Amino acid sequence: MNSLSLVLPAVAEAEARRSPPQQDTIALFDEFRAPVLRYLLSLRIPCPDAEEIVQEVFLSFRHLRDGKSRANLPGWIFTVAHNMAMKYRTGAKRQAERFADAADYPETARDATLNPEDRLNAKQRSERLMAVARALPEQDQCCLTLRAEGLRYREIARVLGISVGSVANSLARALGRLSRADEMSR
């Protein structure tokens, strides 16, 4: 009898003992881990610290256990993550040199169909657009990232504590700057 055959029944038994809210929380973690992590990285939180914040968001997730509404779970999750990130940044200002740059972002799949010249052009375009995005005011960056993660204007407004009109203005301003930068590079 190998050790794997001893472990698998224990894992299955532990899974069966989980309550429905715990199972729901695990399912939500699986669904929202990557989008929340991307959002935290866009706030220039170092990757290891962003991973810890993501875990803290879901460890503090009493929403389902307390029987609260499931109507706006993505908004609630991103609000908690945003608040934890702001708390982290306030405490980490003295360690500004540790902030992540684009190299700390999770690897993205490369398109093997592109030739080297096309890959270089795509990389340079991406770097230009990232530089423009990093130069945006923080509110515009947050709005843009949350919208890219699929949140609606009203949810973004709740997460950031601003009006829906401010969200619309921030997004229009950010998209306009990105569009102009992209057009100028052609």
Stockholm file with secondary structure:
# STOCKHOLM 1.0

chainA/1-186         MNSLSLVLPAVAEAEARRSPPQQDTIALFDEFRAPVLRYLLSLRIPCPDAEEIVQEVFLSFRHLRDGKSRANLPGWIFTVAHNMAMKYRTGAKRQAERFADAADYPETARDATLNPEDRLNAKQRSERLMAVARALPEQDQCCLTLRAEGLRYREIARVLGISVGSVANSLARALGRLSRADEMSR
#=GR chainA/1-186 SS CCHHHHHHHHHHHHHHHSCHHHHHHHHHHHHHHHHHHHHHHHTTCCHHHHHHHHHHHHHTCCTTTTTCCCTTHHHHHHHHHHHHHHHHHHHTGGGGGGCCCGGGSCCCCCCTTSCHHHHHHHHHHHHHHHHHHHHSCHHHHHHHHHHHTTCCHHHHHHHHTCCHHHHHHHHHHHHHHHHHHHHHTC
#=GC SS_cons         CCHHHHHHHHHHHHHHHSCHHHHHHHHHHHHHHHHHHHHHHHTTCCHHHHHHHHHHHHHTCCTTTTTCCCTTHHHHHHHHHHHHHHHHHHHTGGGGGGCCCGGGSCCCCCCTTSCHHHHHHHHHHHHHHHHHHHHSCHHHHHHHHHHHTTCCHHHHHHHHTCCHHHHHHHHHHHHHHHHHHHHHTC
//
